[in-house]
Amino acid sequence: MLKIVIRALVCTVFFFGGIAHFVLTDDFVGIVPPFLPWPVAIVWVTGVLEFLLVIGILLSSSRLVTGKITAIYCLVVLPANIYQAMSDIPIFGGPVAPELLWLRIPLQFVLIAAILWSTNDNDRALIRTSTDSV
């Protein structure tokens, strides 16, 4: 049951994050590191990708693979979070406390752990195996 709740929270975060990429495009463009070309395109593509990740997590047939892809995605976008913290870039219409920007970086790894755990159904296989042998 807890996995389902965590999975739902992960999907909610990515669903609303995907929407935010299109509604608050300028804010997201601001945190794209300057060495990357086409920041608007990057924001839009990652917004679409976040919607696709939600769909993949919701479908049990693709959940395990999508969970791993989502974890990799979180690592790929981590430089944007680091750049935002280092440059103290405001987002969502106003400044953000620097402590919160820096806290977001280790929380990204908590999110990755939650994604990998909640999209892996191995515990069900272990329960079934141990029940079968009893």
Contact map, one row per residue, 1 for C-alpha under 8 A:
11111000000000000000000000000000000000000000000000000000000000000000000000000000000000000000000000000000000000000000000000000000000000
11111100000000000000000000000000000000000000000000000000000000000000000000000000000000000000000000000000000000000000000000000000000000
11111110000000000000000000000000000000000000000000000000000000000000000000000000000000000000000000000000000000000000111000000000000000
11111111000000000000000000000000000000000000000000000000000000000000000000000000000000000000000000000000000000000000010000000000000000
11111111100000000000000000000000000000000000000000000000000000000000000000000000000000000000000000000000000000000000000000000000000000
01111111110000000000000000000000000000000000000000000000000000000000000000000000000000000000000000000000000000000110010000000000000000
00111111111000000000000000000000000000000000000000000000100000000000000000000000000000000000000000000000000000000110011000000000000000
00011111111100000000000000000000000000000000000000000000000000000000000000000000000000000000000000000000000000000000000000000000000000
00001111111110000000000000000000000000000000000000000000000000000000000000000000000000000000000000000000000000000000000000000000000000
00000111111111000000000000000000000000000000000000000000000000000000000000000000000000000000000000000000000000100110000000000000000000
00000011111111100000000000000000000000000000000000000100110000000000000000000000000000000000000000000000000000000000000000000000000000
00000001111111110000000000000000000000000000000000000000000000000000000000000000000000000000000000000000000000000000000000000000000000
00000000111111111000000000000000000000000000000000000000000000000000000000000000000000000000000000000000000000000000000000000000000000
00000000011111111100000000000000000000000000000001101100000000000000000000000000000000000000000000000000000000000000000000000000000000
00000000001111111110000000000000000000000000000001100100000000000000000000000000000000000000000000000000000000000000000000000000000000
00000000000111111111000000000000000000000000000000000000000000000000000000000000000000000000000000000000000000000000000000000000000000
00000000000011111111100000000000000000000000001001000000000000000000000000000000000000000000000000000000000000000000000000000000000000
00000000000001111111110000000000000000000000011111100000000000000000000000000000000000000000000000000000000000000000000000000000000000
00000000000000111111111000000000000000000000001000000000000000000000000000000000000000000000000000000000000000000000000000000000000000
00000000000000011111111110000000000000000000001000000000000000000000000000000000000000000000000000000000000000000000000000000000000000
00000000000000001111111110010000000000000011011000000000000000000000000000000000000000000000000000000000000000000000000000000000000000
00000000000000000111111110000000000000000011001000000000000000000000000000000000000000000000000000000000000000000000000000000000000000
00000000000000000011111110000000000000000000000000000000000000000000000000000000000000000000000000000000000000000000000000000000000000
00000000000000000001111111110000000000000000000000000000000000000000000000000000000000000001000000000000000000000000000000000000000000
00000000000000000001111111111000000000010011000000000000000000000000000000000000000000000000000000000000000000000000000000000000000000
00000000000000000000000111111100000000010000000000000000000000000000000000000000000000000000000000000000000000000000000000000000000000
00000000000000000000000111111110000000000000000000000000000000000000000000000000000000000111100000000000000000000000000000000000000000
00000000000000000000100111111111000000000010000000000000000000000000000000000000000000000010000000000000000000000000000000000000000000
00000000000000000000000011111111000000110010000000000000000000000000000000000000000000000000000000000000000000000000000000000000000000
00000000000000000000000001111111100000000000000000000000000000000000000000000000000000001010000000000000000000000000000000000000000000
00000000000000000000000000111111100000000000000000000000000000000000000000000001101100001000000000000000000000000000000000000000000000
00000000000000000000000000011111110100100000000000000000000000000000000000000001001000000000000000000000000000000000000000000000000000
00000000000000000000000000000111111100000000000000000000000000000000000000000011001000000000000000000000000000000000000000000000000000
00000000000000000000000000000001111110000000000000000000000000000000000000000000000000000000000000000000000000000000000000000000000000
00000000000000000000000000000000111110000000000000000000000000000000000000000000000000000000000000000000000000000000000000000000000000
00000000000000000000000000000001111111100000000000000000000000000000000000000000000000000000000000000000000000000000000000000000000000
00000000000000000000000000000000011111100000000000000000000000000000000000000000000000000000000000000000000000000000000000000000000000
00000000000000000000000000000000000111111100000000000000000000000000000000000000000000000000000000000000000000000000000000000000000000
00000000000000000000000000001001000111111110000000000000000000000000000000000000000000000000000000000000000000000000000000000000000000
00000000000000000000000011001000000001111111000000000000000000000000000000000000000000000000000000000000000000000000000000000000000000
00000000000000000000000000000000000001111111100000000000000000000000000000000000000000000000000000000000000000000000000000000000000000
00000000000000000000000000000000000001111111110000000000000000000000000000000000000000000000000000000000000000000000000000000000000000
00000000000000000000110010011000000000111111111000000000000000000000000000000000000000000000000000000000000000000000000000000000000000
00000000000000000000110010000000000000011111111100000000000000000000000000000000000000000000000000000000000000000000000000000000000000
00000000000000000000000000000000000000001111111110000000000000000000000000000000000000000000000000000000000000000000000000000000000000
00000000000000000100100000000000000000000111111111000000000000000000000000000000000000000000000000000000000000000000000000000000000000
00000000000000001111110000000000000000000011111111100000000000000000000000000000000000000000000000000000000000000000000000000000000000
00000000000000000100000000000000000000000001111111110000000000000000000000000000000000000000000000000000000000000000000000000000000000
00000000000000000100000000000000000000000000111111111000000000000000000000000000000000000000000000000000000000000000000000000000000000
00000000000001101100000000000000000000000000011111111100000000000000000000000000000000000000000000000000000000000000000000000000000000
00000000000001100100000000000000000000000000001111111110000000000000000000000000000000000000000000000000000000000000000000000000000000
00000000000000000000000000000000000000000000000111111111000000000000000000000000000000000000000000000000000000000000000000000000000000
00000000000001000000000000000000000000000000000011111111100000000100010000000000000000000000000000000000000000000000000000000000000000
00000000001001100000000000000000000000000000000001111111110000000000000000000000000000000000000000000000000000000000000000000000000000
00000000000000000000000000000000000000000000000000111111111000000000000000000000000000000000000000000000000000000000000000000000000000
00000000000000000000000000000000000000000000000000011111111101100100000000000000000000000000000000000000000000000000000000000000000000
00000010001000000000000000000000000000000000000000001111111101110110000000000000000000000000000000000000000000000000001000000000000000
00000000001000000000000000000000000000000000000000000111111100100000000000000000000000000000000000000000000000000000000000000000000000
00000000000000000000000000000000000000000000000000000011111111100000000000000000000000000000000000000000000000000000000000000000000000
00000000000000000000000000000000000000000000000000000001111111110000000000000000000000000000000000000000000000000000000000000000000000
00000000000000000000000000000000000000000000000000000000001111110000000000000000000000000000000000000000000000000000000000000000000000
00000000000000000000000000000000000000000000000000000001101111111100000000000000000000000000000000000000000000000000000000000000000000
00000000000000000000000000000000000000000000000000000001111111111110000000000000000000000000000000000000000000000000001100000000000000
00000000000000000000000000000000000000000000000000000000100111111111000000000000000000000000000000000000000000000000001110000000000000
00000000000000000000000000000000000000000000000000000000000001111111100000000000000000000000000000000000000000000000000000000000000000
00000000000000000000000000000000000000000000000000001001100001111111110000000000000000000000000000000000000000000000001000000000000000
00000000000000000000000000000000000000000000000000000000100000111111111000000000000000000000000000000000000000000011001100000000000000
00000000000000000000000000000000000000000000000000000000000000011111111100000000000000000000000000000000000000000011000000000000000000
00000000000000000000000000000000000000000000000000000000000000001111111110000000000000000000000000000000000000000000000000000000000000
00000000000000000000000000000000000000000000000000001000000000000111111111000000000000000000000000000000000000010010000000000000000000
00000000000000000000000000000000000000000000000000000000000000000011111111100000000000000000000000000000000000010011000000000000000000
00000000000000000000000000000000000000000000000000000000000000000001111111110000000000000000000000000000000000000000000000000000000000
00000000000000000000000000000000000000000000000000000000000000000000111111111000000000000000000000000000000000000000000000000000000000
00000000000000000000000000000000000000000000000000000000000000000000011111111100000000000000000000000000000100010000000000000000000000
00000000000000000000000000000000000000000000000000000000000000000000001111111110000000000000000000000000000000000000000000000000000000
00000000000000000000000000000000000000000000000000000000000000000000000111111110000000000000000000000000000000000000000000000000000000
00000000000000000000000000000000000000000000000000000000000000000000000011111111100000000000000000000000000000000000000000000000000000
00000000000000000000000000000000000000000000000000000000000000000000000001111111110000000000000000000000100100000000000000000000000000
00000000000000000000000000000000100000000000000000000000000000000000000000111111111000000000000000000000000000000000000000000000000000
00000000000000000000000000000011100000000000000000000000000000000000000000001111111100000000000000000000000000000000000000000000000000
00000000000000000000000000000010000000000000000000000000000000000000000000001111111110000000000000001001100000000000000000000000000000
00000000000000000000000000000000000000000000000000000000000000000000000000000111111111000000000000000100100000000000000000000000000000
00000000000000000000000000000011100000000000000000000000000000000000000000000011111111100000000000000000000000000000000000000000000000
00000000000000000000000000000010000000000000000000000000000000000000000000000001111111111100000000001000000000000000000000000000000000
00000000000000000000000000000000000000000000000000000000000000000000000000000000111111111000000001001100000000000000000000000000000000
00000000000000000000000000000000000000000000000000000000000000000000000000000000011111110000000000000000000000000000000000000000000000
00000000000000000000000000000000000000000000000000000000000000000000000000000000001111111000000000000000000000000000000000000000000000
00000000000000000000000000000000000000000000000000000000000000000000000000000000000111111100000101001000000000000000000000000000000000
00000000000000000000000000000110000000000000000000000000000000000000000000000000000110111110001100000000000000000000000000000000000000
00000000000000000000000000100000000000000000000000000000000000000000000000000000000100011111111100000000000000000000000000000000000000
00000000000000000000000000110100000000000000000000000000000000000000000000000000000000001111111100000000000000000000000000000000000000
00000000000000000000000100100000000000000000000000000000000000000000000000000000000000000111110000000000000000000000000000000000000000
00000000000000000000000000100000000000000000000000000000000000000000000000000000000000000111111000000000000000000000000000000000000000
00000000000000000000000000000000000000000000000000000000000000000000000000000000000000000111111100000000000000000000000000000000000000
00000000000000000000000000000000000000000000000000000000000000000000000000000000000000001110111110000000000000000000000000000000000000
00000000000000000000000000000000000000000000000000000000000000000000000000000000000000011110011111011000000000000000000000000000000000
00000000000000000000000000000000000000000000000000000000000000000000000000000000000000000000001111111000000000000000000000000000000000
00000000000000000000000000000000000000000000000000000000000000000000000000000000000010010000000111111100000000000000000000000000000000
00000000000000000000000000000000000000000000000000000000000000000000000000000000000000000000000011111110000000000000000000000000000000
00000000000000000000000000000000000000000000000000000000000000000000000000000000000000000000000111111111000000000000000000000000000000
00000000000000000000000000000000000000000000000000000000000000000000000000000000100110010000000111111111100000000000000000000000000000
00000000000000000000000000000000000000000000000000000000000000000000000000000000010010000000000001111111110000000000000000000000000000
00000000000000000000000000000000000000000000000000000000000000000000000000000000000000000000000000111111111000000000000000000000000000
00000000000000000000000000000000000000000000000000000000000000000000000000000000100000000000000000011111111100000000000000000000000000
00000000000000000000000000000000000000000000000000000000000000000000000000000100110000000000000000001111111110000000000000000000000000
00000000000000000000000000000000000000000000000000000000000000000000000000000000000000000000000000000111111111000000000000000000000000
00000000000000000000000000000000000000000000000000000000000000000000000000000000000000000000000000000011111111100000000000000000000000
00000000000000000000000000000000000000000000000000000000000000000000000001000100000000000000000000000001111111110000000000000000000000
00000000000000000000000000000000000000000000000000000000000000000000000000000000000000000000000000000000111111111000000000000000000000
00000000000000000000000000000000000000000000000000000000000000000000000000000000000000000000000000000000011111111100000000000000000000
00000000010000000000000000000000000000000000000000000000000000000000000000000000000000000000000000000000001111111110000000000000000000
00000000000000000000000000000000000000000000000000000000000000000000011001000000000000000000000000000000000111111111000000000000000000
00000000000000000000000000000000000000000000000000000000000000000000000000000000000000000000000000000000000011111111100000000000000000
00000110010000000000000000000000000000000000000000000000000000000000000000000000000000000000000000000000000001111111110000000000000000
00000110010000000000000000000000000000000000000000000000000000000011011000000000000000000000000000000000000000111111111000000000000000
00000000000000000000000000000000000000000000000000000000000000000011001000000000000000000000000000000000000000011111111100000000000000
00100000000000000000000000000000000000000000000000000000000000000000000000000000000000000000000000000000000000001111111100000000000000
00110110000000000000000000000000000000000000000000000000000000000000000000000000000000000000000000000000000000000111111110000000000000
00100010000000000000000000000000000000000000000000000000100000110110000000000000000000000000000000000000000000000011111110000000000000
00000000000000000000000000000000000000000000000000000000000000110010000000000000000000000000000000000000000000000001111111100000000000
00000000000000000000000000000000000000000000000000000000000000010000000000000000000000000000000000000000000000000000011111111000000000
00000000000000000000000000000000000000000000000000000000000000000000000000000000000000000000000000000000000000000000000111111100000000
00000000000000000000000000000000000000000000000000000000000000000000000000000000000000000000000000000000000000000000000111111110000000
00000000000000000000000000000000000000000000000000000000000000000000000000000000000000000000000000000000000000000000000011111111000000
00000000000000000000000000000000000000000000000000000000000000000000000000000000000000000000000000000000000000000000000011111111100000
00000000000000000000000000000000000000000000000000000000000000000000000000000000000000000000000000000000000000000000000001111111110000
00000000000000000000000000000000000000000000000000000000000000000000000000000000000000000000000000000000000000000000000000111111111000
00000000000000000000000000000000000000000000000000000000000000000000000000000000000000000000000000000000000000000000000000011111111100
00000000000000000000000000000000000000000000000000000000000000000000000000000000000000000000000000000000000000000000000000001111111110
00000000000000000000000000000000000000000000000000000000000000000000000000000000000000000000000000000000000000000000000000000111111111
00000000000000000000000000000000000000000000000000000000000000000000000000000000000000000000000000000000000000000000000000000011111111
00000000000000000000000000000000000000000000000000000000000000000000000000000000000000000000000000000000000000000000000000000001111111
00000000000000000000000000000000000000000000000000000000000000000000000000000000000000000000000000000000000000000000000000000000111111
00000000000000000000000000000000000000000000000000000000000000000000000000000000000000000000000000000000000000000000000000000000011111
